[in-house]
Amino acid sequence: MKLRKEGILDLMQIYCYLDYNEEVWKLLENEYDRWDYILEEENEKRKKCKSCNSVKESNCNGLILNFEIFDGKLSHTYFYCDVYSFERKMRLYTIALNQDIERFKDKELKNFIINNENRYAVNRVLKYLKEEEYKRGVGILFIGKVGTGKTHLAISIWKELLNRKIAGIYINTIDLFHILRSRIGNDSEISFEETLELVKKSRFLAIDDLGVEKDTEFVNEVLFSIIDYRYEKKLPTIITTNLTLDEIKKNLTERIVSRMLGSCEVIFLNGRDFRINGKKEQKEGIQDRA
């Protein structure tokens, strides 16, 4: 049974990024039988996916029909749906950077211990997530002593964005440079260059414990490469450090500091060490505000 014109347009709105216009419709009319068959077949085999509300079936490989105009002719191709793209990227991060979210199952905003010394930081993170500031490339630099909750907040942001199907990386500075050094000049499955590109181009990046790695030319060049790229492309970066702002300016190159402060809001955490005093603090739920 042939699809009516309105039916084809409805399917195009579902399947493609290509906006409908008269040029598209004329091209469709010229090969009506061909496109009517393709679209009807797609409509039959792809139902609403229970997990992502995209046009997927349970046995779907994540490919969705898309139209293109090339040399004045209408053709079709496929693109990965958002959920499949997210899962594919996270598998790659797991292989390349040893990402293991299960290690941090207790690191969530809802169980973060709030006190007067970190209340501003928590409220700022909630606002950051609520207003989706990460979409504008806004980053955060958490500065504070050991055990004041910097890592907990950084991981909480990372995990919340994962829940929103935004693929991202959380990694400790020492782990990052250990992985990168291990891939210089050898035949590893993923090269140094490929690993660095993954980190630079990830939609979200959290770098923990900046400053613990020994300051070398290699470290400075890699850090600048990452931070400068993300600054230029407006990709959000969360950074934590035990260094003071003065120590950051002293230990890192001027280029790195300039780019970092240009893309990250500085938030200080000056509270007590949760790992020592945490059990004595009164827990204050923030789940309803997240």
PyMOL commands that set and color helices and strands:
alter all, ss='L'
color gray80, all
select helices_A, chain A and resi 5-15+22-30+32-45+82-97+101-104+109-111+119-130+133-136+150-163+173-182+192-201+217-233+245-251+254-263+274-280+287-289
alter helices_A, ss='H'
color red, helices_A
select strands_A, chain A and resi 63-70+73-80+139-144+168-172+204-208+237-241+264-269
alter strands_A, ss='S'
color yellow, strands_A
deselect
rebuild
show_as cartoon
